Amino acid sequence: MSHPASSWACLSQSERLADAPVVRRGGRWWLVSSSGAVLAPDRAFTGELDRFATDMAAANRAVADLRSERDASGTPVREVRR
């Protein structure tokens, strides 16, 4: 007998924290997988997740600002090959 997919299993990439299997909903961090979710109760761990999420948001804003400045200047940016 198959089980219906939980709402946690259907999270989009944008809802996850940096492609990690965690999501913050209702002010609480949840560890998620295709089979379900479990609340992350450890305050030290969730505090680190809070700090990481804050840092990621700041980095995303900085990148967006740089792109806006580049677009506003009309100066083409050379691609870096790896």
C-alpha positions in Angstrom: 0.0 0.0 0.0 1.5 3.3 -1.0 1.5 6.4 1.2 0.7 9.8 -0.1 3.7 12.2 -0.3 3.9 14.5 2.7 4.1 18.2 2.2 7.6 18.0 3.5 8.7 15.7 0.7 7.5 18.2 -1.9 9.6 21.2 -0.8 11.0 23.3 -3.5 14.8 24.0 -3.6 14.0 27.6 -2.6 12.4 26.5 0.6 15.5 24.6 1.8 18.5 26.2 3.4 21.3 26.0 0.9 20.2 22.7 -0.5 20.4 21.2 3.0 17.6 18.9 4.2 16.3 21.5 6.7 13.4 24.1 6.5 12.2 26.7 8.9 8.4 26.8 9.3 6.4 28.4 12.0 9.6 29.7 13.6 11.0 26.2 14.1 13.6 24.2 12.2 12.6 20.8 10.7 14.9 18.1 9.3 13.2 16.8 6.2 13.5 13.8 3.9 11.3 12.0 1.4 9.9 9.9 4.2 8.9 12.7 6.5 10.1 15.4 8.8 11.3 15.7 12.4 11.5 18.8 14.6 15.0 19.8 15.4 14.8 20.5 19.2 18.5 21.1 20.0 19.0 24.8 20.7 22.7 24.8 19.9 22.1 23.2 16.5 19.1 25.4 15.6 21.1 28.5 16.7 23.8 27.5 14.2 21.1 27.1 11.5 19.8 30.6 12.4 23.2 32.1 12.0 23.9 30.2 8.8 20.5 31.3 7.3 21.3 34.9 8.3 24.7 34.7 6.6 23.3 33.1 3.5 20.7 35.9 3.2 23.4 38.5 3.6 25.5 36.9 0.9 22.5 36.6 -1.5 21.8 40.3 -1.0 25.4 41.2 -1.6 25.4 39.2 -4.9 22.1 40.8 -5.9 23.6 44.3 -5.2 26.7 43.5 -7.3 24.5 42.3 -10.2 22.4 45.4 -10.0 25.4 47.7 -10.0 26.9 45.7 -13.0 23.6 46.0 -14.9 23.3 49.7 -14.1 26.8 50.4 -15.4 26.3 48.6 -18.6 29.8 47.2 -18.3 30.1 43.6 -19.5 31.5 41.2 -17.0 34.1 38.7 -18.2 33.2 35.1 -17.3 35.7 33.2 -15.3 36.3 29.6 -16.5 37.1 26.9 -14.1 
